[in-house]
Amino acid sequence: MLRQKVIDYYDDLKNQVDIKFEKLLINENKFDLIEKINTKRTNIIDKIQQILHLNLEYLNSNKHVELNDYFRPLFCFLLDEKYNQSYHLIVLDHFFENNDEKIQVFQINKNILLRKVIKEFIELKKTDIIDLSKHANNIIPHLKLEIDQHVKTNDFRVIETLINTQYLHSITLHTYFATTIQNNFFEFLPCLKKLEIYCGDMHRFDTGCFNGSKIEDLSIHSREMILKFDHNLLNELTNLKQLKLSLIDVINFNSEMHKLKHLKFNFCTLDPNSNLNNLKQLESLTLRSSGLFNFNHSIFSNFKQLKYLNLFKSELNCLEIEWLNELEQLEYLNLCDANVDKFNLNYECLNLSKLKYLAFNSHHIPNLVHLKKLEFLKIKKLQIFNGHNLENQNNLKGLNLNLCYDQFNKIKIEDFNSSSYLAYLEFNVNTGIEERINFDKFIQSFKELNNNIDNNVFVKVTGCRLVISQYEKIEDFIHNEMNFSPNVNEIVNEYQQILID
């Protein structure tokens, strides 16, 4: 009886393969593709036949077989990806129920979750036959999962039946439904170092969801500002080195994460009880379009290792230049569109010996005489172009100016003579009307000023914006021209702040 069940299953599977591949051939008239389809079909059917013989040998040598344990030592099924008419034979060391009949409402079925994992192996291996029968060989360093229904902790653990979790270092989760990350959710993944979660509606984290985890890099992104994130969730993450939160209402952020080096809040709100005083190892801090209403001098005095500070569009309760000057290791500073104008900051008093990138709003160009290593300067809302204050910037390689139309007309290329190697120049001109501006004189003058680049200048004009550069992409400019330290260079490339701000 069991023998006949095995034979019937694999005969039916071979028939399915024949039917599906015949349908592929109906609309195909190219000889090479026809040959490829037939070869794929032959290989899959041969593998099915091989597994059938192994199953029959197993039944012959084992007289007492459990009712649900007769597909041994291997089992296979055909995975049909209907959206691209792609078929793959999946080989496992155990029986797998490949249907959707047992799905529970609002709860993901274990087999559905396993199929999602199998599809990740298909993307990784890119072969017609996906052999997952040897657990030790099922290595996938980065797992991407889309979860559109609630999944329990015990159900999520089913992925370890397919994946060798000793080599699973990174997971990206996309959730599209009301989902709760339950207690001990990631505890069974001892080598997980990086976790990125994109939250759907009404997402919730249980207090102990990170229990037992050794995550070093955590990112949580919400689709809307509806997710409240209590800092107590992070208590178990003693190895955390990087934290990124987006569109999240952060409650009582009072960090005791002494290993944390990189912290990024993107469109977040931090309550008044939050503070960053204990983050003495922090190397980068981003408060992009976020509010921190407990900003004070003691925070800066503790940031002895800070190299990257991005306060773009941030909401702060106070800020002073003297505080910034305590950041002796700082290489990147962005204050554009932050609410710092009311603090009457005197940028000419900035004294940061390692600063290479500076962006801020100002009515005029300040004389940044103390910034000897500055390589990129960005000024927004410029109303007076006093170009003589650029004379001290002998190391300047990139300049981005946002200014009004009448001041733009007063610019002379001689204003940039002190910049012996200006490899990137950008103007954003506010005319009050949508019209194209003639930038021809700047294009020609830029080539003449930089005669050592053999006139290989890339030009991009979009309405009132002009970019002229030695490099077609700003990423290439950053890579080749900016002398950031390796850690800062990695952050700038990842966040691409020079591009988007």
Secondary structure, 3 states (H helix, E strand, C coil): CHHHHHHHHHHHHHHHHHHHHHHHHHCCCCHHHHHHHHHHHHHHHHHHHHHHHHHHHHHHHCCCCCCCCCCCCCEEEEEEEHHHCEEEEEEECCCCCCCCCCCECCECCHHHHHHHHHHHHHHHHCCCEEECCCHHHCCCCEEEEEECCECCHHHHHHHHHCCCHHHCCEEEEEECCCCEECCCCCCCCCCCCEEEEEECCCCEECCCCCCCCCCCEEEEEECCCCEEEEHHHHCCCCCCCEEEEECEEEECCECCCCCCCEEEEECCEECCCCECCCCCCCCEEEEECCEECCCCHHHHHHCCCCCEEECCCCEECCCCHHHHCCCCCCCEEECCCCCCHHHCCCHHHCCCCCCCEEEEECCECCCCCCCCCCCEEEEEEECECCHHHHCCCCCCCEEEEEEEHHHHCCCCHHHHCCCCCCCEEEEEEECCCCCCCCCHHHHHHHHHHCHHHCCCCEEEEECCEEEEECCCCHHHHHHHHCCCCHHHHHHHHHHCHHHHC
